[in-house]
Amino acid sequence: TFLPAMSATQQRPNVLFAFGEDWGRLASAYAAHGDITGLNKFLSTPNFDRLAAEGVLFVNARAPAPGCNPCRSAVFSGRYFWQTGLGAIEQGTAWDESIATFPLELEKSGYFLGYTYEG
């Protein structure tokens, strides 16, 4: 299984994976990390900043692909984007259900998945 078995008295940690595209380091949480644009010194993102302070803020991450769908397919599957077939194209995306993704593995382990959409 994806996650180790837990006793009835143990609580699973909450998992929130926020995939923000096309705004990246503009969140004010990054202002202290030397963003070269400096725009995040003028933008206020208090809710994101709180999540970053209580969780993990990636300050040295790289995108596996230049577009949103290819990047998302690589991040979710752990594969190179070209290995995810139609899941990596920008128009007409269709996921190959035989490719495991970490969100679906979390769901199989008993987690509730929430969904939002781009747009």
All heavy atoms as an XYZ file, in Angstrom:
916
protein
N       0.830     -1.187      0.000
C       0.000      0.000      0.000
C       0.871      1.247      0.000
O       2.046      1.205      0.330
C      -0.939      0.038      1.221
O      -0.137      0.068      2.385
C      -1.888     -1.134      1.230
N       0.254      2.348     -0.317
C       0.950      3.615     -0.414
C       1.360      4.155      0.959
O       2.444      4.650      1.143
C       0.038      4.615     -1.133
C       0.652      5.959     -1.354
C       1.697      6.108     -2.246
C       0.189      7.067     -0.679
C       2.266      7.347     -2.467
C       0.745      8.306     -0.886
C       1.788      8.447     -1.786
N       0.465      4.055      1.917
C       0.734      4.565      3.264
C       0.793      3.412      4.254
O       0.076      2.431      4.109
C      -0.367      5.536      3.704
C      -0.483      6.819      2.889
C      -1.721      7.584      3.311
C       0.741      7.674      3.053
N       1.623      3.527      5.292
C       1.666      2.458      6.290
C       0.349      2.382      7.057
O      -0.355      3.370      7.194
C       2.817      2.886      7.203
C       2.973      4.348      6.994
C       2.516      4.627      5.586
N       0.036      1.200      7.515
C      -1.185      1.018      8.303
C      -1.074      1.819      9.601
O       0.001      1.950     10.177
C      -1.384     -0.458      8.607
N      -2.195      2.369     10.030
C      -2.222      3.164     11.251
C      -3.223      2.546     12.205
O      -4.249      2.016     11.778
C      -2.597      4.608     10.936
C      -1.639      5.275      9.962
S      -2.083      6.977      9.618
C      -1.350      7.769     11.029
N      -2.938      2.639     13.492
C      -3.873      2.115     14.479
C      -5.097      3.018     14.537
O      -5.084      4.142     14.053
C      -3.199      2.041     15.855
O      -3.055      3.344     16.396
N      -6.154      2.532     15.160
C      -7.399      3.294     15.254
C      -7.224      4.587     16.038
O      -7.988      5.527     15.867
C      -8.483      2.423     15.883
N      -6.231      4.641     16.931
C      -6.041      5.839     17.746
C      -5.149      6.874     17.064
O      -5.110      8.012     17.493
C      -5.429      5.477     19.116
O      -4.177      4.825     18.897
C      -6.366      4.583     19.895
N      -4.444      6.495     16.028
C      -3.586      7.440     15.326
C      -4.389      8.210     14.287
O      -5.258      7.655     13.626
C      -2.437      6.724     14.607
C      -1.407      6.130     15.533
C      -0.345      5.395     14.721
O      -0.671      4.548     13.904
N       0.895      5.726     14.977
N      -4.079      9.483     14.163
C      -4.729     10.292     13.141
C      -3.803     10.435     11.948
O      -2.594     10.615     12.113
C      -5.060     11.678     13.679
C      -6.278     11.726     14.540
C      -6.700     13.155     14.752
O      -5.880     14.009     15.052
N      -7.982     13.427     14.597
N      -4.378     10.358     10.784
C      -3.592     10.602      9.583
C      -3.342     12.096      9.463
O      -4.219     12.896      9.789
C      -4.352     10.134      8.349
C      -4.532      8.662      8.288
C      -5.319      8.316      7.055
N      -5.494      6.881      7.028
C      -5.552      6.184      5.920
N      -5.487      6.776      4.758
N      -5.702      4.890      5.960
N      -2.197     12.453      8.938
C      -1.958     13.891      8.736
C      -2.837     14.406      7.596
O      -3.186     13.664      6.675
C      -0.481     13.949      8.336
C      -0.179     12.598      7.781
C      -1.068     11.638      8.537
N      -3.237     15.663      7.679
C      -3.942     16.283      6.567
C      -2.928     16.568      5.471
O      -1.778     16.917      5.752
C      -4.598     17.598      6.997
C      -5.795     17.362      7.878
O      -6.531     16.402      7.706
N      -5.987     18.247      8.833
N      -3.336     16.421      4.247
C      -2.473     16.687      3.103
C      -3.169     17.712      2.223
O      -4.297     17.497      1.783
C      -2.194     15.407      2.276
C      -1.347     15.728      1.057
C      -1.530     14.346      3.138
N      -2.512     18.830      2.002
C      -3.015     19.836      1.069
C      -1.916     20.068      0.046
O      -0.812     20.477      0.396
C      -3.348     21.152      1.782
C      -3.704     22.317      0.854
C      -4.996     22.031      0.102
C      -3.801     23.602      1.637
N      -2.215     19.774     -1.192
C      -1.257     19.992     -2.267
C      -1.808     21.114     -3.125
O      -2.803     20.943     -3.828
C      -1.069     18.713     -3.091
C      -0.012     18.849     -4.148
C       1.322     18.644     -3.829
C      -0.339     19.184     -5.443
C       2.302     18.772     -4.792
C       0.628     19.317     -6.419
C       1.959     19.108     -6.091
N      -1.208     22.281     -3.018
C      -1.643     23.442     -3.797
C      -0.701     23.599     -4.978
O       0.490     23.801     -4.803
C      -1.623     24.699     -2.923
N      -1.248     23.474     -6.148
C      -0.461     23.549     -7.375
C      -0.787     24.862     -8.050
O      -1.756     24.983     -8.782
C      -0.809     22.360     -8.272
C       0.124     22.165     -9.428
C       1.236     21.356     -9.297
C      -0.112     22.785    -10.639
C       2.091     21.153    -10.360
C       0.734     22.589    -11.698
C       1.840     21.777    -11.565
N      -0.005     25.881     -7.743
C      -0.224     27.198     -8.326
C       0.625     27.377     -9.558
O       1.833     27.211     -9.516
N      -0.020     27.692    -10.646
C       0.750     27.874    -11.863
C       0.651     29.319    -12.326
O      -0.348     29.980    -12.122
C       0.272     26.916    -12.949
C      -1.216     26.903    -13.076
C      -1.726     25.695    -13.822
O      -1.421     24.556    -13.454
O      -2.461     25.923    -14.785
N       1.690     29.766    -12.931
C       1.776     31.097    -13.530
C       1.771     32.236    -12.512
O       1.571     33.376    -12.880
C       0.666     31.310    -14.569
C       0.740     30.304    -15.696
O       1.856     29.844    -16.002
O      -0.304     29.972    -16.264
N       1.943     31.946    -11.260
C       2.150     33.024    -10.287
C       3.331     32.718     -9.396
O       3.947     33.622     -8.848
C       0.891     33.345     -9.492
C       0.350     32.220     -8.661
C      -0.478     31.241     -9.080
C       0.602     31.964     -7.279
N      -0.750     30.379     -8.046
C      -0.109     30.806     -6.934
C       1.355     32.607     -6.297
C      -0.082     30.273     -5.643
C       1.373     32.074     -5.019
C       0.664     30.923     -4.712
N       3.663     31.464     -9.254
C       4.875     31.029     -8.579
C       5.301     31.835     -7.371
O       4.584     31.935     -6.396
N       6.466     32.430     -7.477
C       7.061     33.095     -6.323
C       6.518     34.498     -6.076
O       7.131     35.283     -5.366
C       8.568     33.113     -6.492
C       9.143     31.698     -6.408
C      10.613     31.689     -6.550
N      11.224     32.374     -5.422
C      12.366     32.026     -4.876
N      13.023     31.012     -5.338
N      12.860     32.694     -3.872
N       5.361     34.828     -6.633
C       4.766     36.134     -6.364
C       4.066     36.178     -5.009
O       3.745     37.244     -4.515
C       3.787     36.530     -7.470
C       4.425     36.756     -8.836
C       3.357     37.089     -9.866
C       5.477     37.837     -8.791
N       3.810     35.040     -4.391
C       3.177     35.014     -3.068
C       4.095     35.710     -2.078
O       5.319     35.596     -2.140
C       2.918     33.578     -2.631
N       3.502     36.441     -1.152
C       4.319     37.201     -0.208
C       5.157     36.316      0.704
O       6.154     36.770      1.266
C       3.452     38.163      0.606
O       2.376     37.496      1.230
N       4.828     35.033      0.817
C       5.636     34.110      1.624
C       7.062     34.006      1.080
O       7.990     33.660      1.805
C       4.994     32.732      1.664
N       7.245     34.314     -0.203
C       8.566     34.216     -0.820
C       9.392     35.502     -0.700
O      10.547     35.526     -1.100
C       8.436     33.847     -2.291
C       8.034     32.418     -2.516
C       6.757     32.098     -2.949
C       8.938     31.385     -2.299
C       6.387     30.782     -3.151
C       8.571     30.068     -2.490
C       7.302     29.775     -2.921
O       6.938     28.477     -3.111
N       8.835     36.573     -0.182
C       9.550     37.847     -0.128
C      10.873     37.745      0.620
O      11.858     38.375      0.243
C       8.664     38.920      0.507
N      10.923     36.925      1.652
C      12.147     36.786      2.443
C      13.193     35.904      1.771
O      14.302     35.769      2.264
C      11.818     36.217      3.815
N      12.845     35.327      0.623
C      13.746     34.386     -0.032
C      14.421     34.960     -1.267
O      14.933     34.218     -2.104
C      12.994     33.097     -0.373
C      12.485     32.409      0.844
N      13.300     31.691      1.687
C      11.246     32.377      1.384
C      12.576     31.226      2.688
N      11.333     31.622      2.527
N      14.396     36.277     -1.412
C      15.166     36.930     -2.456
C      14.666     36.745     -3.868
O      15.452     36.599     -4.788
N      13.352     36.781     -4.063
C      12.827     36.688     -5.421
C      13.349     37.859     -6.240
O      13.329     39.002     -5.796
C      11.303     36.704     -5.402
C      10.719     36.538     -6.782
O      10.794     35.424     -7.323
O      10.222     37.528     -7.334
N      13.816     37.598     -7.445
C      14.451     38.647     -8.237
C      13.495     39.718     -8.729
O      13.910     40.838     -8.982
C      15.227     38.056     -9.440
C      14.401     37.030    -10.171
C      16.544     37.496     -9.036
C      15.059     36.470    -11.416
N      12.199     39.423     -8.852
C      11.274     40.448     -9.321
C      10.932     41.432     -8.213
O      10.651     42.589     -8.485
C       9.962     39.828     -9.839
O       9.280     39.224     -8.741
C      10.221     38.824    -10.934
N      10.915     40.973     -6.984
C      10.561     41.839     -5.871
C       9.081     42.156     -5.780
O       8.664     42.865     -4.873
N       8.285     41.674     -6.722
C       6.856     41.978     -6.710
C       6.167     41.431     -5.470
O       5.185     41.986     -5.009
C       6.179     41.423     -7.964
C       6.505     42.134     -9.268
C       5.862     41.412    -10.442
C       6.047     43.580     -9.222
N       6.688     40.342     -4.918
C       6.025     39.759     -3.754
C       6.139     40.639     -2.517
O       5.466     40.410     -1.539
C       6.524     38.347     -3.483
C       8.019     38.263     -3.422
O       8.688     39.244     -3.110
N       8.563     37.110     -3.742
N       6.961     41.662     -2.547
C       7.012     42.617     -1.435
C       5.789     43.532     -1.446
O       5.468     44.158     -0.454
C       8.297     43.427     -1.509
C       9.535     42.594     -1.252
C      10.788     43.455     -1.310
C      11.976     42.658     -0.891
N      12.687     42.005     -1.954
N       5.103     43.611     -2.591
C       3.937     44.474     -2.729
C       2.619     43.716     -2.728
O       1.563     44.307     -2.613
C       4.045     45.289     -4.029
C       5.303     46.086     -4.113
C       6.348     45.678     -4.920
C       5.465     47.238     -3.352
C       7.517     46.405     -4.996
C       6.638     47.971     -3.410
C       7.663     47.549     -4.231
N       2.685     42.403     -2.885
C       1.482     41.576     -2.911
C       1.265     40.937     -1.551
O       2.209     40.516     -0.896
C       1.614     40.475     -3.966
C       1.810     40.948     -5.395
C       2.088     39.773     -6.310
C       0.604     41.726     -5.884
N       0.032     40.850     -1.136
C      -0.300     40.233      0.143
C      -1.106     38.971     -0.099
O      -2.184     39.025     -0.702
C      -1.102     41.215      0.998
O      -1.476     40.601      2.205
N      -0.563     37.842      0.334
C      -1.255     36.553      0.197
C      -1.295     35.873      1.567
O      -0.655     34.852      1.793
C      -0.538     35.667     -0.842
O       0.840     35.541     -0.459
C      -0.612     36.257     -2.237
N      -2.039     36.441      2.519
C      -1.992     35.957      3.907
C      -2.421     34.504      4.092
O      -1.850     33.795      4.917
C      -2.927     36.908      4.656
C      -3.797     37.512      3.614
C      -2.978     37.549      2.348
N      -3.404     34.037      3.346
C      -3.838     32.650      3.518
C      -2.786     31.675      3.020
O      -2.490     30.679      3.677
C      -5.184     32.420      2.819
C      -6.291     33.216      3.477
O      -6.323     33.362      4.697
N      -7.182     33.753      2.678
N      -2.218     31.964      1.862
C      -1.131     31.121      1.360
C       0.071     31.188      2.304
O       0.700     30.171      2.598
C      -0.712     31.556     -0.050
C       0.422     30.738     -0.587
C       0.186     29.511     -1.180
C       1.734     31.175     -0.468
C       1.237     28.742     -1.659
C       2.784     30.415     -0.942
C       2.538     29.186     -1.534
N       0.380     32.382      2.808
C       1.518     32.552      3.711
C       1.351     31.725      4.981
O       2.305     31.123      5.484
C       1.695     34.022      4.089
C       2.005     34.907      2.888
O       2.200     34.362      1.779
O       2.031     36.130      3.060
N       0.128     31.676      5.499
C      -0.135     30.884      6.700
C       0.066     29.397      6.415
O       0.689     28.673      7.203
C      -1.549     31.138      7.208
C      -1.844     30.382      8.482
C      -3.199     30.739      9.054
N      -3.695     29.521      9.665
C      -4.849     28.951      9.380
N      -5.673     29.495      8.523
N      -5.206     27.847      9.967
N      -0.459     28.925      5.286
C      -0.255     27.525      4.908
C       1.235     27.216      4.758
O       1.712     26.173      5.201
C      -0.973     27.212      3.597
C      -2.490     27.126      3.671
C      -3.080     27.064      2.265
C      -2.919     25.928      4.484
N       1.968     28.121      4.150
C       3.407     27.928      3.957
C       4.135     27.888      5.301
O       5.047     27.084      5.502
C       3.977     29.034      3.079
N       3.729     28.743      6.228
C       4.379     28.795      7.537
C       4.109     27.535      8.361
O       4.960     27.094      9.135
C       3.913     30.030      8.309
N       2.932     26.946      8.170
C       2.563     25.767      8.951
C       2.909     24.455      8.255
O       2.762     23.392      8.836
C       1.058     25.803      9.244
C       0.659     26.953     10.149
C      -0.843     27.049     10.356
O      -1.584     26.162      9.891
O      -1.281     28.038     10.969
N       3.359     24.542      7.027
C       3.656     23.334      6.255
C       5.027     23.418      5.617
O       6.011     23.677      6.290
N       5.062     23.236      4.325
C       6.307     23.230      3.567
C       6.216     24.272      2.463
O       5.221     24.333      1.746
C       6.565     21.845      2.927
C       7.809     21.867      2.068
C       6.685     20.776      4.002
N       7.236     25.087      2.332
C       7.329     26.072      1.259
C       8.556     25.713      0.434
O       9.675     25.721      0.936
C       7.477     27.491      1.830
C       7.605     28.609      0.802
C       6.300     28.788      0.035
C       7.983     29.907      1.491
N       8.344     25.371     -0.821
C       9.465     25.006     -1.683
C      10.126     26.274     -2.209
O       9.475     27.105     -2.839
C       8.984     24.145     -2.850
C       8.478     22.803     -2.418
C       7.130     22.569     -2.241
C       9.370     21.771     -2.168
C       6.669     21.335     -1.840
C       8.916     20.529     -1.758
C       7.563     20.312     -1.593
N      11.399     26.416     -1.945
C      12.126     27.606     -2.404
C      13.153     27.279     -3.482
O      13.791     28.172     -4.012
C      12.803     28.355     -1.233
C      11.768     28.894     -0.264
C      13.795     27.467     -0.520
N      13.317     26.016     -3.809
C      14.276     25.630     -4.840
C      13.691     24.458     -5.634
O      14.225     23.363     -5.630
C      15.625     25.256     -4.224
C      16.687     25.093     -5.280
O      16.574     25.601     -6.382
N      17.738     24.369     -4.944
N      12.583     24.715     -6.287
C      11.910     23.666     -7.051
C      11.996     23.986     -8.535
O      12.135     25.139     -8.927
C      10.448     23.569     -6.616
N      11.935     22.966     -9.341
C      11.976     23.127    -10.794
C      10.770     22.446    -11.409
O      10.327     21.405    -10.940
C      13.248     22.511    -11.384
C      14.526     23.091    -10.847
C      14.721     24.515    -11.356
N      15.970     25.087    -10.889
C      16.094     25.922     -9.877
N      15.044     26.274     -9.175
N      17.255     26.425     -9.551
N      10.248     23.017    -12.458
C       9.119     22.418    -13.167
C       9.638     21.380    -14.151
O      10.614     21.625    -14.846
C       8.336     23.493    -13.905
N       8.972     20.225    -14.226
C       9.417     19.180    -15.146
C       8.998     19.421    -16.594
O       9.395     18.683    -17.476
C       8.753     17.916    -14.597
C       7.545     18.417    -13.884
C       7.901     19.772    -13.358
N       8.185     20.440    -16.832
C       7.726     20.744    -18.187
C       7.311     22.213    -18.258
O       6.972     22.810    -17.237
C       6.553     19.843    -18.550
N       7.319     22.801    -19.454
C       7.007     24.222    -19.580
C       5.526     24.576    -19.573
O       5.186     25.741    -19.529
C       7.634     24.584    -20.926
C       7.575     23.326    -21.704
C       7.783     22.220    -20.697
N       4.625     23.618    -19.624
C       3.194     23.904    -19.650
C       2.492     23.315    -18.451
O       3.005     22.416    -17.784
N       1.275     23.799    -18.185
C       0.576     23.379    -16.969
C       0.199     21.897    -16.978
O       0.504     21.184    -16.034
C      -0.633     24.255    -16.702
S      -1.811     24.376    -18.053
N      -0.484     21.394    -18.018
C      -0.875     19.982    -18.020
C       0.317     19.034    -18.046
O       0.338     18.055    -17.299
C      -1.827     19.678    -19.172
C      -3.222     20.185    -18.905
O      -3.555     20.557    -17.789
N      -4.047     20.216    -19.929
N       1.323     19.270    -18.889
C       2.487     18.376    -18.845
C       3.173     18.385    -17.481
O       3.558     17.336    -16.958
C       3.411     18.921    -19.930
C       2.540     19.693    -20.839
C       1.426     20.233    -19.984
N       3.290     19.560    -16.889
C       3.927     19.664    -15.577
C       3.112     18.924    -14.523
O       3.636     18.147    -13.733
C       4.080     21.129    -15.205
S       4.930     21.384    -13.645
N       1.812     19.147    -14.517
C       0.934     18.504    -13.541
C       0.966     16.985    -13.687
O       1.017     16.252    -12.698
C      -0.493     19.026    -13.735
C      -1.379     18.870    -12.548
C      -2.727     19.522    -12.751
N      -2.536     20.861    -13.229
C      -3.151     21.444    -14.274
N      -4.004     20.890    -14.901
N      -2.917     22.632    -14.676
N       0.967     16.492    -14.933
C       0.982     15.040    -15.129
C       2.278     14.432    -14.609
O       2.270     13.337    -14.048
C       0.767     14.684    -16.605
O       1.890     14.997    -17.401
N       3.382     15.144    -14.761
C       4.664     14.648    -14.257
C       4.709     14.676    -12.733
O       5.135     13.715    -12.090
C       5.809     15.480    -14.833
N       4.257     15.762    -12.135
C       4.283     15.890    -10.677
C       3.386     14.838    -10.022
O       3.779     14.180     -9.066
C       3.872     17.313    -10.243
C       3.640     17.399     -8.743
C       4.932     18.321    -10.668
N       2.186     14.648    -10.548
C       1.254     13.707     -9.943
C       1.651     12.256    -10.137
O       1.369     11.419     -9.289
C      -0.163     13.919    -10.476
C      -0.848     15.139     -9.944
C      -2.007     15.589    -10.519
C      -0.338     15.842     -8.860
C      -2.653     16.717    -10.032
C      -0.972     16.968     -8.368
C      -2.133     17.404     -8.955
N       2.291     11.938    -11.251
C       2.616     10.539    -11.542
C       4.030     10.138    -11.168
O       4.326      8.955    -11.029
C       2.409     10.255    -13.029
O       3.386     10.932    -13.807
N       4.926     11.108    -11.047
C       6.324     10.779    -10.788
C       7.044     10.310    -12.039
O       8.139      9.763    -11.965
N       6.447     10.521    -13.185
C       7.048     10.138    -14.459
C       7.407     11.385    -15.252
O       6.934     12.471    -14.963
C       6.051      9.325    -15.300
C       5.662      8.016    -14.698
C       4.673      7.327    -15.599
N       4.333      6.009    -15.088
C       3.858      5.047    -15.839
N       3.655      5.236    -17.130
N       3.574      3.884    -15.317
N       8.209     11.196    -16.281
C       8.421     12.289    -17.226
C       7.111     12.546    -17.945
O       6.331     11.623    -18.198
C       9.500     11.934    -18.246
C      10.878     11.849    -17.644
C      11.531     10.629    -17.548
C      11.521     12.988    -17.186
C      12.804     10.549    -17.005
C      12.794     12.918    -16.636
C      13.428     11.694    -16.552
O      14.673     11.630    -16.005
N       6.852     13.801    -18.294
C       5.552     14.130    -18.874
C       5.271     13.367    -20.167
O       4.141     13.007    -20.444
C       5.398     15.638    -19.080
C       6.223     16.228    -20.183
C       5.719     16.336    -21.464
C       7.504     16.692    -19.937
C       6.476     16.890    -22.482
C       8.272     17.244    -20.946
C       7.753     17.346    -22.226
N       6.289     13.087    -20.953
C       6.042     12.380    -22.218
C       5.672     10.918    -21.985
O       5.214     10.252    -22.906
C       7.236     12.490    -23.166
C       8.494     11.850    -22.674
C       8.840     10.534    -22.763
C       9.579     12.494    -22.018
N      10.065     10.311    -22.201
C      10.556     11.514    -21.723
C       9.836     13.803    -21.632
C      11.742     11.791    -21.079
C      11.026     14.084    -20.990
C      11.957     13.089    -20.720
N       5.815     10.435    -20.760
C       5.420      9.063    -20.442
C       3.969      8.965    -19.980
O       3.498      7.885    -19.653
C       6.335      8.493    -19.351
C       7.774      8.352    -19.782
C       8.672      7.928    -18.638
O       8.525      8.392    -17.504
N       9.609      7.037    -18.929
N       3.263     10.095    -19.934
C       1.875     10.087    -19.467
C       0.867     10.227    -20.599
O      -0.314     10.412    -20.348
C       1.639     11.184    -18.408
O       1.827     12.468    -19.004
C       2.553     11.019    -17.218
N       1.320     10.115    -21.822
C       0.424     10.112    -22.973
C      -0.450     11.344    -23.064
O       0.025     12.468    -22.953
N      -1.758     11.125    -23.220
C      -2.698     12.236    -23.395
C      -2.882     13.060    -22.123
O      -3.489     14.116    -22.151
C      -4.058     11.718    -23.878
C      -4.073     11.102    -25.272
C      -5.467     10.558    -25.601
C      -3.642     12.104    -26.316
N      -2.356     12.592    -21.004
C      -2.423     13.372    -19.769
C      -1.512     14.581    -19.798
O      -1.611     15.470    -18.965
N      -0.622     14.647    -20.775
C       0.356     15.724    -20.834
C       0.074     16.747    -21.926
O       0.849     17.665    -22.101
C       1.754     15.142    -21.046
N      -1.024     16.602    -22.647
C      -1.280     17.564    -23.717
C      -2.125     18.721    -23.199
O      -2.846     18.600    -22.220
C      -1.939     16.899    -24.941
C      -3.303     16.322    -24.580
C      -1.027     15.845    -25.544
C      -4.085     15.803    -25.773
N      -2.034     19.856    -23.861
C      -2.729     21.062    -23.401
C      -4.211     21.082    -23.778
O      -5.017     21.607    -23.054
C      -2.035     22.308    -23.961
C      -0.646     22.527    -23.401
C      -0.638     22.877    -21.921
O      -1.674     23.290    -21.366
O       0.431     22.739    -21.315
N      -4.583     20.521    -24.913
C      -5.980     20.497    -25.343
C      -6.431     19.049    -25.459
O      -5.776     18.251    -26.112
C      -6.131     21.198    -26.699
C      -5.726     22.657    -26.692
C      -6.650     23.506    -25.835
O      -7.864     23.305    -25.821
N      -6.087     24.443    -25.108
N      -7.545     18.704    -24.848
C      -8.072     17.351    -24.948
C      -7.402     16.354    -24.009
O      -7.292     15.179    -24.316
N      -6.987     16.819    -22.856
C      -6.325     15.954    -21.882
C      -7.219     14.783    -21.498
O      -8.407     14.950    -21.242
C      -5.976     16.753    -20.607
O      -5.137     17.832    -20.969
C      -5.274     15.888    -19.590
N      -6.637     13.589    -21.460
C      -7.343     12.384    -21.012
C      -6.339     11.534    -20.242
O      -5.287     11.187    -20.764
C      -7.894     11.614    -22.202
N      -6.647     11.240    -18.988
C      -5.702     10.502    -18.146
C      -5.810      9.006    -18.387
O      -6.903      8.443    -18.436
C      -5.922     10.811    -16.665
C      -4.790     10.279    -15.852
C      -4.799      9.171    -15.070
C      -3.465     10.779    -15.821
N      -3.559      8.965    -14.535
C      -2.711      9.948    -14.983
C      -2.824     11.876    -16.419
C      -1.372     10.151    -14.718
C      -1.491     12.086    -16.155
C      -0.778     11.227    -15.310
N      -4.675      8.347    -18.497
C      -4.590      6.889    -18.622
C      -4.705      6.308    -17.213
O      -3.792      6.453    -16.404
C      -3.256      6.517    -19.268
C      -3.044      5.023    -19.408
O      -3.821      4.231    -18.831
O      -2.065      4.650    -20.071
N      -5.819      5.678    -16.907
C      -6.087      5.176    -15.555
C      -5.087      4.112    -15.089
O      -5.022      3.802    -13.904
C      -7.505      4.629    -15.459
C      -8.583      5.674    -15.705
C      -8.658      6.729    -14.606
O      -8.337      6.425    -13.449
O      -9.038      7.867    -14.926
N      -4.314      3.546    -16.009
C      -3.323      2.543    -15.608
C      -2.065      3.192    -15.008
O      -1.231      2.504    -14.441
C      -2.928      1.661    -16.795
O      -2.172      2.397    -17.748
N      -1.957      4.517    -15.111
C      -0.809      5.239    -14.544
C      -1.185      5.693    -13.139
O      -2.111      6.493    -12.954
C      -0.414      6.447    -15.417
C      -0.019      5.978    -16.817
C       0.723      7.223    -14.764
C       0.234      7.109    -17.801
N      -0.479      5.196    -12.154
C      -0.753      5.560    -10.760
C      -0.367      7.020    -10.511
O       0.592      7.531    -11.093
C       0.031      4.655     -9.823
N      -1.130      7.687     -9.660
C      -0.808      9.051     -9.243
C      -0.895      9.108     -7.726
O      -1.665      8.367     -7.111
C      -1.780     10.086     -9.833
O      -3.093      9.834     -9.324
C      -1.779     10.070    -11.349
N      -0.123     10.005     -7.130
C      -0.150     10.039     -5.667
C      -1.509     10.464     -5.114
O      -1.938      9.932     -4.085
C       1.020     10.846     -5.087
C       0.825     12.319     -5.007
C       0.216     12.889     -3.909
C       1.276     13.150     -6.017
C       0.040     14.249     -3.819
C       1.116     14.508     -5.931
C       0.491     15.063     -4.840
N      -2.285     11.363     -5.756
C      -3.603     11.651     -5.191
C      -4.522     10.423     -5.178
O      -5.228     10.180     -4.198
C      -4.159     12.746     -6.108
C      -2.955     13.384     -6.697
C      -1.964     12.269     -6.867
N      -4.502      9.642     -6.256
C      -5.360      8.455     -6.286
C      -4.891      7.387     -5.303
O      -5.710      6.663     -4.729
C      -5.442      7.898     -7.709
C      -6.121      8.832     -8.720
C      -6.129      8.208    -10.108
C      -7.527      9.197     -8.275
N      -3.595      7.301     -5.084
C      -3.080      6.370     -4.071
C      -3.500      6.817     -2.672
O      -3.822      5.984     -1.819
C      -1.556      6.244     -4.178
C      -1.086      5.555     -5.444
C      -1.624      4.141     -5.602
O      -1.642      3.376     -4.607
O      -2.047      3.798     -6.715
N      -3.513      8.113     -2.426
C      -4.015      8.616     -1.141
C      -5.494      8.250     -0.973
O      -5.919      7.814      0.104
C      -3.837     10.131     -1.045
C      -2.436     10.642     -0.793
C      -2.392     12.165     -0.922
C      -1.936     10.222      0.576
N      -6.266      8.407     -2.041
C      -7.694      8.074     -1.975
C      -7.898      6.587     -1.676
O      -8.738      6.227     -0.848
C      -8.371      8.459     -3.284
C      -9.873      8.279     -3.255
C     -10.532      8.779     -4.525
O     -10.059      8.422     -5.632
O     -11.522      9.514     -4.402
N      -7.121      5.733     -2.313
C      -7.204      4.289     -2.048
C      -6.865      3.972     -0.596
O      -7.323      2.981     -0.046
C      -6.244      3.517     -2.955
C      -6.671      3.422     -4.382
C      -5.614      2.637     -5.156
C      -5.780      2.759     -6.639
N      -4.680      2.128     -7.382
N      -6.046      4.822      0.025
C      -5.645      4.619      1.415
C      -6.634      5.229      2.399
O      -6.362      5.285      3.589
C      -4.253      5.222      1.647
O      -3.302      4.565      0.859
N      -7.761      5.732      1.900
C      -8.795      6.237      2.789
C      -8.889      7.739      2.909
O      -9.714      8.249      3.660
N      -8.091      8.474      2.179
C      -8.174      9.930      2.214
C      -9.328     10.413      1.332
O      -9.666      9.795      0.330
C      -6.874     10.567      1.705
C      -5.801     10.691      2.753
C      -4.949      9.626      3.017
C      -5.644     11.864      3.478
C      -3.955      9.734      3.980
C      -4.662     11.976      4.433
C      -3.822     10.911      4.687
O      -2.849     11.027      5.638
N      -9.910     11.545      1.703
C     -10.908     12.204      0.879
C     -10.185     13.142     -0.069
O      -9.301     13.893      0.353
C     -11.885     13.006      1.751
C     -12.782     13.888      0.951
C     -13.884     13.360      0.287
C     -12.524     15.241      0.829
C     -14.707     14.175     -0.469
C     -13.347     16.058      0.077
C     -14.442     15.520     -0.572
N     -10.546     13.099     -1.344
C      -9.952     14.009     -2.324
C     -10.937     15.120     -2.639
O     -12.081     14.866     -2.974
C      -9.624     13.287     -3.630
C      -8.508     12.279     -3.634
C      -8.243     11.801     -5.056
C      -7.245     12.855     -3.051
N     -10.457     16.330     -2.541
C     -11.238     17.483     -3.003
C     -10.732     17.845     -4.383
O      -9.596     17.559     -4.734
N     -11.578     18.457     -5.171
C     -11.183     18.806     -6.531
C     -11.479     20.276     -6.795
O     -12.497     20.800     -6.369
C     -11.971     17.987     -7.558
C     -11.704     16.507     -7.485
C     -12.489     15.683     -6.696
C     -10.678     15.945     -8.215
C     -12.261     14.320     -6.640
C     -10.428     14.587     -8.166
C     -11.226     13.774     -7.376
O     -10.987     12.446     -7.324
N     -10.598     20.912     -7.490
C     -10.862     22.227     -8.050
C     -10.360     22.190     -9.483
O      -9.668     21.263     -9.880
C     -10.155     23.354     -7.274
O      -8.741     23.150     -7.355
C     -10.592     23.411     -5.832
N     -10.702     23.201    -10.206
C     -10.312     23.223    -11.616
C      -9.697     24.552    -11.969
O      -9.963     25.568    -11.360
C     -11.536     22.953    -12.503
C     -12.117     21.597    -12.243
C     -13.140     21.413    -11.323
C     -11.600     20.483    -12.889
C     -13.652     20.160    -11.070
C     -12.099     19.221    -12.629
C     -13.117     19.068    -11.731
O     -13.618     17.822    -11.472
N      -8.898     24.510    -12.981
C      -8.239     25.691    -13.508
C      -9.281     26.559    -14.216
O     -10.177     26.068    -14.854
C      -7.188     25.202    -14.510
C      -6.352     26.247    -15.123
C      -5.338     25.640    -16.077
O      -4.900     24.502    -15.879
O      -5.009     26.329    -17.027
N      -9.090     27.859    -14.088
C      -9.958     28.708    -14.884
C     -10.633     29.793    -14.146
O     -10.622     30.117    -13.073
